[in-house]
Amino acid sequence: MKRFWKFILLLLIFVVLFTALFYYLAKVPGIGNVISVLSNMLNPFNEKVQRAEINLGTVLYDIQQMGFLRLATVLMEDVIKTRDYEYELDRILDGKYAVDGMYIYRAKVSYGVDLFKIEQDDVIIDQTQTRITIYLPPIELLEGRINVERLETFEENFKSKIFGRFEIGAKDTWIPLEIKERVYSFCDRKAEELLTREIEDYMRSKNKYDEMKTRAEKYIMTLLLPYTAKGYSVNVLWKE
C-alpha cells in the first residue's frame, strides 16, 4: 500500500515538473512553435470544436446586421444662371416669356455599401485553411440618386414678350404661375445634372473610391474579429 502512495506522489511531482518545463519552453522562440504544433496534433478535438462554430449563416448575419455601411457624405453647391440657357428656355416658354435669374443649389449625397446585397455565394469559408473570404458589392449611392435642393434666388426677373420684344410696362406679377414652374423645373433638372457630374468628378479626382474601399475593408475586418480570435484569417474582396 505504501508503495502505491509513493508511486502516486512521484507521479504528481512528475506532472507538475513536466507542466512547468513545458510552459517555459513554450516561450522560447522556435521551441514554442514546435510545442504548439505538437499540441495541436495531440489535441485536435478542441480545434475541431472551435471550427464547428464557424458557419455560413452566422458569418452572413454578423455582416448584414448593420444593413447599410455609410462610407462618405458629400455636400456641394453651385449656381444656375438662366442667361446660360436662353435658347432652351425660350423653347420651353414657347417664345412668349423671358427670364433673367440666378438660383443657388445644394446637393447632398451619401456613398456606401448595401450589406444586404451580400449573398451566400459571396461568403466562402475554408475550414481547411481557416480562412473566410468576403466579396463585397460595389460602392453606390445609398439614396439611389443625388438629392438637390434650391436654396436661394437672386435677381429673378420675368417678362412677357410680343414679337420678340419685351412688352412695355410688363411686370413680374403678370407672369402665370405655370410659366414660373416651368423655369424652376428646368433649372432644377440642370442643377441636378451639373452637381451630379461635379460630385462624380470630385470623387474620382480625389481617389475617394479607394479611401472608401479601404474604410469598408477595415470595418469588415473589425466586425469579424471574433472569428480571427479563433484562428481564422479574413480576406475582403470586391465583386466589381
Secondary structure, 3 states (H helix, E strand, C coil): CHHHHHHHHHHHHHHHHHHHHHHHHCCCCCHHHHHHHHHHHHCHHHHHHHHHCCCHHHHHHHHHCCCEEEEEEEEEEEEEEHHHHHHHHHHHCCCCEEEEEEEEEEEEEEEEEEHHHCCHHHEEEECCCCEEEEEECCCEECCCCCEEEEEEEEEEEEEEEECCEECCCCCHHHCCHHHHHHHHHHHHHHHHHHHHHHHHHHHHHCCHHHHHHHHHHHHHHHHCHHHHCCCCEEEEEECC
